[in-house]
Amino acid sequence: MMNNSYWNPDNEDFKISCNGKIYVDKSMLIDYTNSILHTPERFICVSRPRRFGKSTDANMLVAYYSKGCDSKALFDHLKIAHRDSYKKHLNKHHVIYLNMQSFVSNQENIQEMIKFLTSQVILELKTEISDVQFQDETKLRLCLEDIYRYKGEKFVFIIDEWDCIFREFPNDLNSQKVYLDFLRDLLKDKKYVSLAYMTGILPIKKYGTHSALNMFKEISMINPTPMEKFMGFTKEEVKKLCEEYQIDFDEMKAWYDGYHLNKEVSILSPRSVVFSLMDRKFKNYWASTETYESLKVYIDMNFDGLRDDIIKLLARKRVIINPSKFQNDMTTFQSKDDVFTLLVHLGYLGYDEETSEVYIPNNEVVESFVNSIEDSNW
């Protein structure tokens, strides 16, 4: 049988993660997604910074739900295996997996991307479901409706890097709306959707009254409830790793902790922790994945005395912000609050929901700020 890329894919990506020298069990995320299957709450958009395990979680959900593989051996020893819903849903669902970055990278514009995405998914659908006559093979929604109408089949949608369009085409508002409307047409009010799980860096883009995807529960660094423990490595998880590798836990916290999502949960950057444990040293691991220039662009805007607040933050003080007006993109800035809110989503700042304050979370981020400021025109 052909190994599909989009329709009921295999579990190879998650298997690679499990085979890594350092693997932290986040499988209880599945217990939460199982609880919202086939409910009005089945739409989730999880946004958090790069290096915080978004794609690993998406690959785990694909491996668990997809009918295109047998993942029992991968999950039987994980925490989810002890839950009542585990066997009920293990490899029992049709999965449609879309990594939007892979589609955007190969197309010149949004219209061509949507056309290519549609053709690729429908091509795989036709090889697996040959007993349904599709009324219109140019629209993915209509093909899925045909399958649901004639076979009663529903689908789990896993969409990774959902927001890359807003990073690749930051100033093309028309293309962004076309893309949002495509997702709305595909997902909203559709009986064939069992679960829609999207991951990205940014929350869903706001367009005034244009609420294309208002059915989604948004999970972010600003509002992580109820998924705080799945947004990164918790202190308890990292403490166990430090004991195993005989690494100083307090030093690890000083370098990579500080993202306090509520009173009980504080998370660390998974990528930085893993690299630190493997190298047996503490350093800034952001340099290989983020450019200092990107941070420099935002702090050089200097809205409302933003630079003075940056100096306060570097002195480990806090600054009050209003994140509610942020438009969830990388270009629409009306105030320093918008800039600071973006920096929270990018992981450069922590956010205290109780006090509405931002702060620099750890030594790694301090070094990133210092390097950016040294190259700026301050």
Secondary structure, DSSP 8 states (H G I E B T S, - for coil): ----SSBS--SHHHHHHHTSSS----THHHHHHHHHTTSTT-EEEEE--TTSSHHHHHHHHHHHHBTTS--HHHHTTSGGGGSTTHHHHTT-BEEEEEEHHHHHTT-SSHHHHHHHHHHHHHHHHHHH-TT---S-TT-HHHHHHHHHHHH---EEEEEESTTHHHHHSTT-HHHHHHHHHHHHHHHTT-TTEEEEEEEESS----BTTB-TTTTSEEE-SSS-TT-GGGSSEEHHHHHHHHHHHT--HHHHHHHH--EE-SSS-EEE-HHHHHHHHHHTS----STTTS-HHHHHHHHTT-GGGHHHHHHHHHTT--EE--GGG--SSSS--SSHHHHHHHHHHHTSSEEETTTTEEE--SHHHHHHHHHHHHTS--
